[in-house]
Amino acid sequence: MNMKQSYKTWIYTVTKYALVGLLGAGIHFFSVVVLVEKIRVNPLISSVIGFVFSLIFSFFLNFFWTFKIKSNKTMLSTSIKYTIVSLSGLILNLLIMYIMNDLLGIWYIYAQLTSTVLVPVNNFILNRAWAFKNNLEKEKL
C-alpha cells in the first residue's frame, strides 16, 4: 500500500471511528440525562451506567465495521484491551465530571459535554495503537 492509499485508509478509519463515537456519545449522553432527570440518579452514577451502554455498543461496531476485523478468534482479547482503554476514558470522564460539577459547581450538562469532546481523542489513540493493533496487522497479511 502506497503512502496516499495508507493516508486515505487512515482518514476513512478515523471517520468511521468518529461516527461510532458520536453514536456512542449520544447513547452515553442520553442515558445520563434520562437517569438524572427522570429517575433522579446521581450524575456520576448515571455517567457510569451510560458509559457501560456506550461501551458495549461501540465495541461491536468498531470491531466489525471501523477496524473490519474478520476473525472472531481475537474478539475476547481485543474486548479486554478495548475495555481497559475505555476504562481509562471512564476515569477521565469521571474526573472531568467531578471537577466541573462537584468541585466547581458547573452544570452537569456542561461537564458531560466537555468530557464528550476530550475522552474520544484519548480512546482513539489507545485503541488504534494497542487494542486493535494486532488485529490490524494480521488483516494486512
DSSP file (Angstrom, degrees, kcal/mol; ACC not computed):
  #  RESIDUE AA STRUCTURE BP1 BP2  ACC     N-H-->O    O-->H-N    N-H-->O    O-->H-N    TCO  KAPPA ALPHA  PHI   PSI    X-CA   Y-CA   Z-CA
    1    1 A M              0   0    0      0, 0.0     2,-0.0     0, 0.0     0, 0.0   0.000 360.0 360.0 360.0 126.8    0.0    0.0    0.0
    2    2 A N     >  -     0   0    0      1,-0.1     4,-2.6     4,-0.0     5,-0.2  -0.240 360.0 -99.1 -78.9 173.4    1.5    3.3   -1.0
    3    3 A M  H  > S+     0   0    0      1,-0.2     4,-2.5     2,-0.2     5,-0.2   0.868 121.5  51.4 -62.5 -39.5    1.5    6.4    1.2
    4    4 A K  H  > S+     0   0    0      2,-0.2     4,-2.3     1,-0.2    -1,-0.2   0.922 112.7  45.3 -65.9 -44.0   -1.5    8.0   -0.5
    5    5 A Q  H  > S+     0   0    0      2,-0.2     4,-2.6     1,-0.2    -2,-0.2   0.901 112.5  52.2 -64.4 -40.8   -3.6    4.9    0.0
    6    6 A S  H  X S+     0   0    0     -4,-2.6     4,-2.5     2,-0.2    -2,-0.2   0.908 110.0  48.4 -61.7 -43.0   -2.4    4.5    3.5
    7    7 A Y  H  X S+     0   0    0     -4,-2.5     4,-2.7     2,-0.2    -2,-0.2   0.922 111.9  48.9 -63.4 -45.3   -3.4    8.1    4.3
    8    8 A K  H  X S+     0   0    0     -4,-2.3     4,-2.5     2,-0.2    -2,-0.2   0.904 111.6  49.7 -61.6 -41.4   -6.9    7.6    2.7
    9    9 A T  H  X S+     0   0    0     -4,-2.6     4,-2.5     2,-0.2    -2,-0.2   0.916 111.1  49.4 -62.5 -43.7   -7.3    4.4    4.7
   10   10 A W  H  X S+     0   0    0     -4,-2.5     4,-2.7     2,-0.2    -2,-0.2   0.924 111.7  47.8 -62.3 -45.2   -6.3    6.1    7.9
   11   11 A I  H  X S+     0   0    0     -4,-2.7     4,-2.5     1,-0.2    -2,-0.2   0.908 111.9  50.6 -61.8 -42.8   -8.8    9.0    7.2
   12   12 A Y  H  X S+     0   0    0     -4,-2.5     4,-2.3     2,-0.2    -2,-0.2   0.907 111.7  47.7 -61.7 -43.0  -11.5    6.5    6.4
   13   13 A T  H  X S+     0   0    0     -4,-2.5     4,-2.8     2,-0.2    -2,-0.2   0.918 112.0  49.1 -65.1 -44.7  -10.8    4.7    9.7
   14   14 A V  H  X S+     0   0    0     -4,-2.7     4,-2.5     2,-0.2    -2,-0.2   0.906 111.0  51.0 -61.8 -41.4  -10.8    7.9   11.7
   15   15 A T  H  X S+     0   0    0     -4,-2.5     4,-2.2     2,-0.2    -2,-0.2   0.928 112.4  45.2 -63.0 -45.7  -14.1    9.0   10.1
   16   16 A K  H  X S+     0   0    0     -4,-2.3     4,-2.6     2,-0.2     5,-0.2   0.916 112.7  51.3 -64.7 -41.8  -15.8    5.7   10.9
   17   17 A Y  H  X S+     0   0    0     -4,-2.8     4,-2.7     1,-0.2    -2,-0.2   0.906 109.8  50.7 -60.2 -41.2  -14.4    5.7   14.5
   18   18 A A  H  X S+     0   0    0     -4,-2.5     4,-2.6     2,-0.2    -1,-0.2   0.896 109.6  49.9 -64.1 -40.8  -15.7    9.2   14.9
   19   19 A L  H  X S+     0   0    0     -4,-2.2     4,-2.4     2,-0.2    -2,-0.2   0.929 112.7  46.1 -64.0 -44.7  -19.2    8.2   13.7
   20   20 A V  H  X S+     0   0    0     -4,-2.6     4,-3.1     1,-0.2    -2,-0.2   0.917 112.8  52.0 -61.8 -42.0  -19.2    5.2   16.1
   21   21 A G  H  X S+     0   0    0     -4,-2.7     4,-3.2    -5,-0.2    -2,-0.2   0.890 107.7  51.1 -62.1 -40.0  -18.0    7.6   18.8
   22   22 A L  H  X S+     0   0    0     -4,-2.6     4,-2.4     2,-0.2    -1,-0.2   0.926 112.9  45.4 -63.4 -44.2  -20.8   10.1   18.0
   23   23 A L  H  X S+     0   0    0     -4,-2.4     4,-2.4     2,-0.2    -2,-0.2   0.933 115.2  47.4 -63.7 -44.6  -23.4    7.3   18.3
   24   24 A G  H  X S+     0   0    0     -4,-3.1     4,-2.8     2,-0.2    -2,-0.2   0.902 111.9  50.1 -62.6 -41.6  -21.8    6.0   21.5
   25   25 A A  H  X S+     0   0    0     -4,-3.2     4,-3.5     2,-0.2     5,-0.3   0.887 109.4  52.4 -63.8 -38.6  -21.6    9.5   22.9
   26   26 A G  H  X S+     0   0    0     -4,-2.4     4,-2.8    -5,-0.2     5,-0.3   0.921 110.8  46.5 -62.4 -43.6  -25.2   10.0   22.1
   27   27 A I  H  X S+     0   0    0     -4,-2.4     4,-2.3     2,-0.2    -2,-0.2   0.934 116.2  46.0 -62.1 -46.1  -26.1    6.8   23.9
   28   28 A H  H  X S+     0   0    0     -4,-2.8     4,-2.3     2,-0.2    -2,-0.2   0.956 116.2  44.1 -60.9 -52.0  -24.0    7.9   26.8
   29   29 A F  H  X S+     0   0    0     -4,-3.5     4,-2.4     1,-0.2     5,-0.2   0.914 113.8  49.5 -62.3 -46.2  -25.3   11.4   27.0
   30   30 A F  H  X S+     0   0    0     -4,-2.8     4,-2.6    -5,-0.3     5,-0.2   0.905 110.8  51.3 -60.0 -42.8  -29.0   10.3   26.5
   31   31 A S  H  X S+     0   0    0     -4,-2.3     4,-2.7    -5,-0.3     5,-0.2   0.918 109.7  49.8 -61.2 -44.0  -28.6    7.8   29.3
   32   32 A V  H  X S+     0   0    0     -4,-2.3     4,-2.6     2,-0.2     5,-0.3   0.946 112.9  45.8 -60.5 -49.3  -27.1   10.4   31.7
   33   33 A V  H  X S+     0   0    0     -4,-2.4     4,-3.0     2,-0.2     5,-0.5   0.933 115.0  46.2 -62.4 -47.2  -29.9   12.8   31.0
   34   34 A V  H  X>S+     0   0    0     -4,-2.6     4,-2.3     1,-0.2     5,-1.2   0.934 114.9  47.1 -62.5 -46.0  -32.7   10.3   31.4
   35   35 A L  H  <5S+     0   0    0     -4,-2.7     6,-2.7    -5,-0.2     4,-0.4   0.900 119.4  39.3 -64.5 -40.3  -31.2    8.8   34.5
   36   36 A V  H  <5S+     0   0    0     -4,-2.6     4,-0.4     4,-0.3    -2,-0.2   0.949 125.7  33.9 -73.4 -49.5  -30.6   12.1   36.2
   37   37 A E  H  <5S+     0   0    0     -4,-3.0    -3,-0.2    -5,-0.3    -2,-0.2   0.860 130.6  27.2 -79.6 -36.7  -33.8   13.9   35.1
   38   38 A K  T  <5S+     0   0    0     -4,-2.3    -3,-0.2    -5,-0.5    -2,-0.1   0.825 134.5  26.1 -96.8 -36.1  -36.4   11.1   35.0
   39   39 A I  S   <S-     0   0    0     -5,-1.2    -3,-0.2    -4,-0.4    -4,-0.1   0.545  95.8-128.5-107.9 -10.5  -35.1    8.6   37.6
   40   40 A R        +     0   0    0     -4,-0.4     2,-0.3    -5,-0.3    -4,-0.3   0.860  46.6 162.8  63.8  40.3  -33.1   11.0   39.8
   41   41 A V        -     0   0    0     -6,-2.7    -1,-0.2    -9,-0.1    -2,-0.1  -0.666  49.8 -92.8 -85.2 144.7  -29.9    9.0   39.8
   42   42 A N     >  -     0   0    0     -2,-0.3     4,-2.9     1,-0.1     5,-0.2  -0.264  34.4-120.9 -53.9 139.9  -26.7   10.9   40.8
   43   43 A P  H  > S+     0   0    0      0, 0.0     4,-2.1     0, 0.0     5,-0.1   0.852 111.2  51.4 -56.9 -37.5  -24.9   12.3   37.8
   44   44 A L  H  > S+     0   0    0      2,-0.2     4,-1.7     1,-0.2     5,-0.1   0.937 113.5  43.6 -65.5 -45.1  -21.7   10.4   38.5
   45   45 A I  H  > S+     0   0    0      1,-0.2     4,-2.3     2,-0.2    -1,-0.2   0.903 112.7  53.4 -65.5 -40.4  -23.5    7.1   38.7
   46   46 A S  H  X S+     0   0    0     -4,-2.9     4,-2.6     1,-0.2    -1,-0.2   0.881 106.6  52.7 -60.5 -38.4  -25.6    8.0   35.7
   47   47 A S  H  X S+     0   0    0     -4,-2.1     4,-2.1    -5,-0.2    -1,-0.2   0.876 107.9  50.7 -66.7 -37.5  -22.4    8.6   33.7
   48   48 A V  H  X S+     0   0    0     -4,-1.7     4,-2.0     2,-0.2    -2,-0.2   0.928 111.7  47.4 -64.6 -45.0  -21.1    5.2   34.7
   49   49 A I  H  X S+     0   0    0     -4,-2.3     4,-2.0     1,-0.2    -2,-0.2   0.926 112.8  48.5 -63.0 -45.0  -24.3    3.5   33.5
   50   50 A G  H  X S+     0   0    0     -4,-2.6     4,-2.4     1,-0.2    -1,-0.2   0.878 108.4  55.9 -61.5 -37.8  -24.3    5.5   30.3
   51   51 A F  H  X S+     0   0    0     -4,-2.1     4,-2.9     2,-0.2    -1,-0.2   0.913 105.8  50.2 -59.1 -45.4  -20.6    4.5   29.8
   52   52 A V  H  X S+     0   0    0     -4,-2.0     4,-2.0     2,-0.2     5,-0.2   0.920 111.0  48.6 -63.2 -44.4  -21.4    0.8   30.0
   53   53 A F  H  X S+     0   0    0     -4,-2.0     4,-1.9     1,-0.2    -1,-0.2   0.942 115.0  45.5 -58.6 -47.3  -24.2    1.1   27.4
   54   54 A S  H  X S+     0   0    0     -4,-2.4     4,-3.0     1,-0.2     5,-0.3   0.882 109.0  56.5 -64.4 -40.2  -21.9    3.0   25.1
   55   55 A L  H  X S+     0   0    0     -4,-2.9     4,-2.5     2,-0.2     5,-0.2   0.930 108.8  45.3 -58.0 -49.6  -19.0    0.6   25.7
   56   56 A I  H  X S+     0   0    0     -4,-2.0     4,-1.5     2,-0.2     5,-0.2   0.942 116.8  44.5 -62.8 -49.0  -21.0   -2.5   24.6
   57   57 A F  H  X S+     0   0    0     -4,-1.9     4,-1.8    -5,-0.2    -2,-0.2   0.942 116.0  46.6 -59.8 -49.9  -22.4   -0.8   21.5
   58   58 A S  H  X S+     0   0    0     -4,-3.0     4,-2.9     1,-0.2     5,-0.3   0.860 106.4  57.5 -67.1 -38.1  -19.2    0.9   20.4
   59   59 A F  H  X S+     0   0    0     -4,-2.5     4,-3.0    -5,-0.3     5,-0.2   0.962 109.8  43.1 -58.6 -52.0  -17.0   -2.2   20.8
   60   60 A F  H  X S+     0   0    0     -4,-1.5     4,-2.2     1,-0.2     5,-0.3   0.897 116.0  47.5 -64.9 -39.9  -19.0   -4.3   18.4
   61   61 A L  H  X>S+     0   0    0     -4,-1.8     4,-2.3    -5,-0.2     5,-1.5   0.910 115.8  44.9 -68.0 -40.7  -19.4   -1.6   15.9
   62   62 A N  I  <>S+     0   0    0     -4,-2.9     5,-2.9     3,-0.2     6,-0.3   0.902 113.2  51.6 -67.2 -40.5  -15.7   -0.8   16.0
   63   63 A F  I  <5S+     0   0    0     -4,-3.0     6,-2.8    -5,-0.3    -2,-0.2   0.948 124.1  24.7 -61.0 -50.8  -14.7   -4.4   15.9
   64   64 A F  I  <5S+     0   0    0     -4,-2.2    -2,-0.2     4,-0.2    -1,-0.2   0.781 136.6  22.5 -90.9 -27.8  -16.8   -5.3   12.8
   65   65 A W  I  <5S+     0   0    0     -4,-2.3    -3,-0.2    -5,-0.3    -2,-0.1   0.864 122.7  39.5-107.6 -55.6  -17.2   -2.0   11.0
   66   66 A T  I   <S+     0   0    0     -5,-1.5    -3,-0.2     1,-0.2    -4,-0.2   0.968 133.8  21.1 -64.8 -54.4  -14.5    0.5   11.9
   67   67 A F  S   <S-     0   0    0     -5,-2.9    -1,-0.2    -6,-0.1    -4,-0.1   0.445  96.5-138.6 -97.4  -0.6  -11.5   -1.8   12.0
   68   68 A K        -     0   0    0     -6,-0.3     2,-0.6     1,-0.2    -4,-0.2   0.859  25.9-174.5  48.6  51.0  -13.1   -4.5    9.9
   69   69 A I        -     0   0    0     -6,-2.8    -1,-0.2    -7,-0.2    -2,-0.1  -0.666   8.3-174.1 -78.2 122.1  -11.9   -7.5   11.9
   70   70 A K        +     0   0    0     -2,-0.6     2,-0.5     2,-0.0    -1,-0.2   0.734  60.4  70.7 -91.3 -24.4  -13.0  -10.6   10.1
   71   71 A S    >   -     0   0    0      1,-0.1     3,-0.5    64,-0.1    -1,-0.0  -0.806  57.8-161.2-101.0 132.5  -11.9  -13.2   12.6
   72   72 A N  G >  S+     0   0    0     -2,-0.5     3,-1.5     1,-0.2     4,-0.4   0.495  75.3  93.3 -82.6  -4.0  -13.7  -13.7   15.9
   73   73 A K  G 3  S+     0   0    0      1,-0.3     4,-0.3     2,-0.1     3,-0.2   0.811  90.9  39.2 -60.8 -31.6  -10.7  -15.6   17.2
   74   74 A T  G <> S+     0   0    0     -3,-0.5     4,-2.7     1,-0.2     5,-0.3   0.308  85.3 104.0-101.2   8.8   -9.3  -12.4   18.8
   75   75 A M  H <> S+     0   0    0     -3,-1.5     4,-2.7     1,-0.2     5,-0.2   0.900  80.3  48.5 -61.3 -42.5  -12.6  -11.0   20.0
   76   76 A L  H  > S+     0   0    0     -4,-0.4     4,-2.0    -3,-0.2    -1,-0.2   0.961 115.5  42.0 -64.1 -51.6  -12.0  -11.9   23.6
   77   77 A S  H  > S+     0   0    0     -4,-0.3     4,-2.1     1,-0.2    -1,-0.2   0.895 117.2  48.7 -64.5 -38.3   -8.5  -10.5   23.9
   78   78 A T  H  X S+     0   0    0     -4,-2.7     4,-3.1     1,-0.2    -1,-0.2   0.905 109.3  52.1 -66.8 -40.5   -9.4   -7.4   21.9
   79   79 A S  H  X S+     0   0    0     -4,-2.7     4,-2.2    -5,-0.3    -1,-0.2   0.857 108.4  51.6 -66.1 -33.1  -12.5   -6.8   24.0
   80   80 A I  H  X S+     0   0    0     -4,-2.0     4,-2.2     2,-0.2    -1,-0.2   0.943 113.5  43.7 -66.2 -46.9  -10.4   -6.9   27.2
   81   81 A K  H  X S+     0   0    0     -4,-2.1     4,-2.7     2,-0.2    -2,-0.2   0.919 113.5  51.7 -62.5 -43.2   -8.0   -4.4   25.8
   82   82 A Y  H  X S+     0   0    0     -4,-3.1     4,-2.8     1,-0.2    -1,-0.2   0.898 109.4  50.2 -60.0 -41.3  -10.9   -2.3   24.5
   83   83 A T  H  X S+     0   0    0     -4,-2.2     4,-2.5     2,-0.2    -1,-0.2   0.894 109.3  50.8 -65.3 -40.4  -12.4   -2.3   27.9
   84   84 A I  H  X S+     0   0    0     -4,-2.2     4,-1.8     2,-0.2    -2,-0.2   0.933 112.4  46.8 -62.3 -45.4   -9.2   -1.3   29.6
   85   85 A V  H  X S+     0   0    0     -4,-2.7     4,-1.7     1,-0.2    -2,-0.2   0.934 113.2  49.3 -60.6 -45.1   -8.9    1.6   27.1
   86   86 A S  H  X S+     0   0    0     -4,-2.8     4,-2.5     1,-0.2    -2,-0.2   0.859 106.5  55.8 -64.9 -35.2  -12.5    2.5   27.7
   87   87 A L  H  X S+     0   0    0     -4,-2.5     4,-2.7     2,-0.2    -1,-0.2   0.865 104.1  53.5 -65.2 -34.9  -11.9    2.4   31.5
   88   88 A S  H  X S+     0   0    0     -4,-1.8     4,-2.0     2,-0.2    -1,-0.2   0.891 110.5  48.2 -63.8 -36.6   -9.1    4.9   31.1
   89   89 A G  H  X S+     0   0    0     -4,-1.7     4,-2.8     2,-0.2    -2,-0.2   0.873 109.5  52.2 -67.7 -37.9  -11.7    7.1   29.3
   90   90 A L  H  X S+     0   0    0     -4,-2.5     4,-3.3     2,-0.2     5,-0.2   0.921 108.8  50.0 -63.5 -43.8  -14.2    6.5   32.1
   91   91 A I  H  X S+     0   0    0     -4,-2.7     4,-2.4     2,-0.2    -2,-0.2   0.927 112.8  46.6 -60.7 -44.8  -11.7    7.6   34.6
   92   92 A L  H  X S+     0   0    0     -4,-2.0     4,-2.4     2,-0.2    -2,-0.2   0.920 113.1  50.1 -61.7 -43.5  -11.0   10.7   32.6
   93   93 A N  H  X S+     0   0    0     -4,-2.8     4,-2.8     1,-0.2    -2,-0.2   0.932 112.3  46.2 -59.7 -48.3  -14.8   11.3   32.2
   94   94 A L  H  X S+     0   0    0     -4,-3.3     4,-3.1     2,-0.2     5,-0.2   0.877 110.8  53.1 -65.4 -37.1  -15.4   10.9   35.9
   95   95 A L  H  X S+     0   0    0     -4,-2.4     4,-2.7    -5,-0.2     5,-0.3   0.930 111.6  45.5 -62.1 -45.3  -12.5   13.2   36.7
   96   96 A I  H  X S+     0   0    0     -4,-2.4     4,-2.7     2,-0.2     5,-0.4   0.933 115.1  47.6 -62.7 -46.2  -13.9   15.9   34.4
   97   97 A M  H  X>S+     0   0    0     -4,-2.8     4,-2.7     2,-0.2     5,-0.9   0.925 114.4  46.8 -60.9 -45.9  -17.5   15.4   35.8
   98   98 A Y  I  X>S+     0   0    0     -4,-3.1     5,-2.2     3,-0.2     4,-0.7   0.940 116.2  42.7 -64.0 -49.0  -16.2   15.5   39.4
   99   99 A I  I  <>S+     0   0    0     -4,-2.7     5,-2.0    -5,-0.2     6,-0.2   0.952 123.0  36.9 -63.7 -49.6  -14.1   18.6   39.0
  100  100 A M  I  <5S+     0   0    0     -4,-2.7     6,-3.2    -5,-0.3    -2,-0.2   0.935 130.0  27.3 -72.3 -45.9  -16.5   20.6   36.9
  101  101 A N  I  X5S+     0   0    0     -4,-2.7     4,-0.6    -5,-0.4    -3,-0.2   0.954 130.4  30.5 -84.6 -53.2  -19.8   19.5   38.6
  102  102 A D  I  <<S+     0   0    0     -5,-0.9    -3,-0.2    -4,-0.7    -4,-0.1   0.913 131.0  29.2 -78.1 -43.4  -18.9   18.7   42.2
  103  103 A L  I  4<S+     0   0    0     -5,-2.2    -3,-0.2    -4,-0.1    -4,-0.2   0.906 132.4  29.9 -84.9 -43.8  -16.0   21.0   42.9
  104  104 A L  T  4<S-     0   0    0     -5,-2.0    -3,-0.2    -6,-0.3    -4,-0.1   0.584  96.9-128.0 -96.0 -10.5  -16.7   23.9   40.6
  105  105 A G     <  +     0   0    0     -4,-0.6     2,-0.2     1,-0.2    -4,-0.2   0.706  50.4 157.6  73.3  19.9  -20.5   23.7   40.6
  106  106 A I        -     0   0    0     -6,-3.2    -1,-0.2    -7,-0.2     5,-0.1  -0.579  55.1 -90.3 -78.1 140.3  -20.7   23.8   36.8
  107  107 A W    >>  -     0   0    0     -2,-0.2     4,-1.8     1,-0.1     3,-0.7  -0.193  33.9-123.6 -50.8 135.6  -24.0   22.3   35.4
  108  108 A Y  H 3> S+     0   0    0      1,-0.3     4,-2.7     2,-0.2     5,-0.2   0.775 108.8  61.7 -58.1 -29.0  -23.6   18.6   34.8
  109  109 A I  H 3> S+     0   0    0      2,-0.2     4,-2.4     1,-0.2    -1,-0.3   0.925 105.7  45.9 -63.8 -44.4  -24.6   19.0   31.1
  110  110 A Y  H <> S+     0   0    0     -3,-0.7     4,-2.2     2,-0.2    -2,-0.2   0.886 112.5  51.4 -65.1 -38.3  -21.6   21.3   30.5
  111  111 A A  H  X S+     0   0    0     -4,-1.8     4,-2.1     2,-0.2    -2,-0.2   0.925 111.8  46.1 -64.1 -44.1  -19.3   18.9   32.4
  112  112 A Q  H  X S+     0   0    0     -4,-2.7     4,-2.5     1,-0.2    -2,-0.2   0.878 110.6  53.3 -68.2 -36.9  -20.5   15.9   30.3
  113  113 A L  H  X S+     0   0    0     -4,-2.4     4,-1.2     2,-0.2    -1,-0.2   0.912 108.4  50.4 -62.3 -42.0  -20.2   17.9   27.0
  114  114 A T  H >X S+     0   0    0     -4,-2.2     4,-1.9     1,-0.2     3,-0.5   0.928 112.5  46.6 -60.7 -45.3  -16.6   18.7   28.0
  115  115 A S  H 3X S+     0   0    0     -4,-2.1     4,-2.7     1,-0.2    -1,-0.2   0.885 106.1  59.3 -63.1 -39.2  -15.9   15.0   28.6
  116  116 A T  H 3< S+     0   0    0     -4,-2.5    -1,-0.2     1,-0.2    -2,-0.2   0.761 109.8  44.1 -63.7 -25.4  -17.6   14.1   25.4
  117  117 A V  H << S+     0   0    0     -4,-1.2     4,-0.5    -3,-0.5    -1,-0.2   0.876 120.6  37.2 -83.5 -41.6  -15.1   16.2   23.5
  118  118 A L  H  X S+     0   0    0     -4,-1.9     4,-1.2     1,-0.1     3,-0.5   0.865 106.4  60.2 -84.4 -38.4  -11.9   15.1   25.3
  119  119 A V  H  X S+     0   0    0     -4,-2.7     4,-2.4     1,-0.2     5,-0.2   0.886  96.8  58.5 -64.6 -42.2  -12.4   11.4   26.0
  120  120 A P  H  > S+     0   0    0      0, 0.0     4,-2.8     0, 0.0     5,-0.2   0.842 102.1  55.2 -59.5 -32.6  -12.7   10.1   22.4
  121  121 A V  H  > S+     0   0    0     -3,-0.5     4,-2.0    -4,-0.5     5,-0.2   0.954 110.0  46.5 -63.4 -48.5   -9.3   11.5   21.5
  122  122 A N  H  X S+     0   0    0     -4,-1.2     4,-2.0     1,-0.2     5,-0.2   0.931 115.0  47.4 -54.4 -49.0   -7.7    9.5   24.3
  123  123 A N  H  X S+     0   0    0     -4,-2.4     4,-2.9     1,-0.2     5,-0.3   0.881 109.0  51.7 -67.8 -39.6   -9.6    6.4   23.3
  124  124 A F  H  X S+     0   0    0     -4,-2.8     4,-2.8     2,-0.2     5,-0.3   0.951 110.5  48.7 -62.6 -47.4   -8.9    6.5   19.6
  125  125 A I  H  X S+     0   0    0     -4,-2.0     4,-2.0    -5,-0.2    -2,-0.2   0.932 116.9  41.6 -58.3 -47.5   -5.2    6.9   20.1
  126  126 A L  H  X>S+     0   0    0     -4,-2.0     4,-2.0    -5,-0.2     5,-1.2   0.885 115.4  49.6 -70.8 -38.6   -5.1    4.0   22.6
  127  127 A N  I  <>S+     0   0    0     -4,-2.9     5,-2.8     3,-0.2     6,-0.4   0.928 114.7  43.7 -65.7 -44.2   -7.4    1.7   20.6
  128  128 A R  I  <5S+     0   0    0     -4,-2.8    -2,-0.2    -5,-0.3    -1,-0.2   0.900 120.2  41.4 -67.3 -40.7   -5.6    2.2   17.4
  129  129 A A  I  <5S+     0   0    0     -4,-2.0    -1,-0.2    -5,-0.3    -2,-0.2   0.735 137.2   1.1 -81.1 -22.8   -2.1    1.8   19.0
  130  130 A W  I  X5S+     0   0    0     -4,-2.0     4,-0.6    -5,-0.2     3,-0.3   0.689 121.4  50.6-131.9 -58.6   -3.0   -1.1   21.3
  131  131 A A  I  4<S+     0   0    0     -5,-1.2     4,-0.2     1,-0.2   -49,-0.2   0.903 127.7  20.8 -62.0 -45.0   -6.4   -2.7   21.5
  132  132 A F  T  ><S+     0   0    0     -5,-2.8     4,-2.5    -6,-0.2    -1,-0.2   0.397  97.1 101.8-102.5   1.7   -6.9   -3.3   17.7
  133  133 A K  H  > S+     0   0    0     -6,-0.4     4,-2.3    -3,-0.3     5,-0.2   0.919  83.2  43.3 -56.7 -53.5   -3.2   -3.2   16.7
  134  134 A N  H  X S+     0   0    0     -4,-0.6     4,-2.1     1,-0.2    -1,-0.2   0.878 114.4  51.7 -63.5 -37.4   -2.5   -7.0   16.4
  135  135 A N  H  > S+     0   0    0     -4,-0.2     4,-2.2     2,-0.2    -1,-0.2   0.919 110.1  49.0 -62.8 -44.1   -5.8   -7.5   14.6
  136  136 A L  H  X S+     0   0    0     -4,-2.5     4,-1.1     1,-0.2    -2,-0.2   0.890 110.8  49.8 -65.2 -40.0   -5.0   -4.7   12.1
  137  137 A E  H  X S+     0   0    0     -4,-2.3     4,-0.7    -5,-0.2     3,-0.3   0.898 111.5  48.9 -66.5 -39.4   -1.5   -6.2   11.5
  138  138 A K  H >< S+     0   0    0     -4,-2.1     3,-0.8     1,-0.2    -2,-0.2   0.872 106.3  57.0 -66.9 -37.0   -2.9   -9.7   10.9
  139  139 A E  H 3< S+     0   0    0     -4,-2.2    -1,-0.2     1,-0.2    -2,-0.2   0.802 101.0  57.8 -64.2 -29.0   -5.6   -8.3    8.5
  140  140 A K  H 3<        0   0    0     -4,-1.1    -1,-0.2    -3,-0.3    -2,-0.2   0.735 360.0 360.0 -73.8 -22.3   -2.8   -6.8    6.3
  141  141 A L    <<        0   0    0     -3,-0.8    -1,-0.2    -4,-0.7    -2,-0.2   0.504 360.0 360.0 -68.8 360.0   -1.2  -10.2    5.8
